[in-house]
Amino acid sequence: METIFVLLMVLIMIASVLLSIVVMAQNPKGGGLSSTFGGASSAQFGVQRTNDFMEKATWSLGATIIILILISVVVTGKPKQVAPPMPTKTEAPAKTAPASQTTAPVSVPATK
């Protein structure tokens, strides 16, 4: 069970790194921060087929990561079987003797 979890985590990390690389390699499509800082739109220069591949790769890697995470939760989220608890020997609590209630008479001196 633990080796499956480790394998899934390694696959998730690889897919995450690949997703980061693909996202960083994409040309901006214009708008947002890229146009604010003087970026040119990709409609002027750029090949549409490369953008299609990059977009499909982004969606595919994102879906792969989500699926791997869900599989890892299902595989490792099963409760482990626990043996029923053994009956323990219970003892009655020890009885304590009541506190002594005998008190000596208190004499108060008479005042005149």
Order of alpha helices (4+ residues) and beta strands (2+ residues): alpha-alpha-alpha
